[in-house]
Structure formats: structure tokens, C-alpha cells
Amino acid sequence: MQLKKLIRIVVASLLVVCFAVALFGCKREFHFIDPNGVLPNQYENYRYYFQQGYRPDWTITRMDADKRILDRDTGLILVMAPLVSTIDDDGNVTVEEEVITDADGNETKVQKLVDGVEYCVYFHNGEGITMTTSRNDVVKWLQDPESKFYFNNKHYNGSPRETFLEKGDPEIFTARYSKLQFSTVAYTFTKDGENWRGVYNIVMQGVEYFIVTFEAKAELYDKYYNAYYETIGDFRKKGWETSDVG
């Protein structure tokens, strides 16, 4: 009887310890999407008919004021990145700032970005595509190093990727809060000698298509993956008369 009593006490003690660890030892991950699948901040591009939601702890780092393509060769339209910030239990975001100095010696406070994480949107203008072209056809082009549409030679922000390697077969991916379907390909690469991980997502728009990418240094990829998943879940195609046809 004494042994059974001792076992009960030990088990009860372990349960209390586990609960305490779960309650106080784990950092809460805050999600910003409401039940309608809309993130607090929204970027609308009326030239290329898409809308992109983003979290308050992320920001747009590159965009054109007139919604035009930033780089016609790569099709780059939009670049976003997470901010160095803290989030309290109510979802309030406090962003760190840093001081930068321009060429004339003027100092300006700016929001501090996480180094080594970015989310990009690219647009392909429909070259080589007909009404019978499927998303699978586009996937094949993007995976073919001999094709002029090869992903690693076509869609990149800044300097080209090094030692690019796709991982596995493309899979059909449905964004969590959107009706859109993407073909998704994961990959690894090096950039300036550092290891990175990435994923690109293809979604058709008639005889055109968007490429949405998430790339991060290898040690940061898992940390920011859920935020990326929320973000692509709030990527929407826009129609002529409605803001959400996706």
C-alpha cells in the first residue's frame, strides 16, 4: 500500500511540474488572423490585381508607390520582412528601432528588421502561356534549368542564389484562409556563403501567374514559418469589380 501511495505522489508531482513548464516555460505564439482570414494590415495592388495581408510585426520593405513592378526581369513586385519586436498576451506589438546615418551625416530612426528573412511576390506577364496551359505545365518550366522560366534564374531579390537545390516533388498546397490553390516547391540554397531554406508557391491568374516565396537563413526558417503560413493564407487575387475572388 505504501508503494502505491508513493507512486501516486510521484505521478501527481510530475503532472504539476509538467503543467508549470507548459504554463511558464513556453513562449506563447500569437496569431493575428481573425475568423474571416484577414490580417490587420492589407496591401492592395490594382495594377496586377492582388491583395496581400501582413501581420503588425512584419513590414513592407520594397514596393513601388504606383504599384508597378520593381524589377521587370525578375517580376519582383513586393518584399516584406519581420520586424525585431515583442508581442504581449493581448497582441500588442512593440518594435525595436535603430538609428541609421545617411551620406550627409543625418541620423534617422527606423524600424529594425530581422536579418535573413524575406517574403516576396513576383508576377509573370503570361509570356509563353495559353488558355490550355495548366499549373503543372508552369511547374515543369520553373523546375527545368534549360528553360528561360527556370525559377532559380528568373525570380530572385538581390543577388542570385548559390548552390540551389529543390527538395522532392512539387505538392498541391491550399492556403489555410483562402480558396486559392498553389503548387509549392521547397528548396535549399546558399547566399554569401550562408545556408538558407526556401519555398516558392505558384498560383495562376488567367494566362499569367504569381510566384510567392518565403526564404530564410536555415536557423530562422522554422521560427518564422508559421507567420509565413498566415501571410500566404491572406494572399488574394483581385477581380475587376471585387476585392476577393480567391
ABEGO torsion letter per residue (X at the ends): XAAAAAAAAAAAAAAAAAAAAAAAABBBBBBABBAAGBBABBBBBAAAGBBBBBBAABBBABBBAAGBBABAAAGBABBBBBBBBBBBAAGBBBBBBBBBBBAAGBBBBBBBBBBGBBBBBBBBAGBGBBAABBAAAAAAAAABAABAABAAAABBBEBBBBGBBBBEBBBBBBBAABABBBBBBBBBBBBGGBBBBBBBBBBBBEABBBBBBBBBBAAAAAAAAAAAAAAAAABBBBBAABABAX
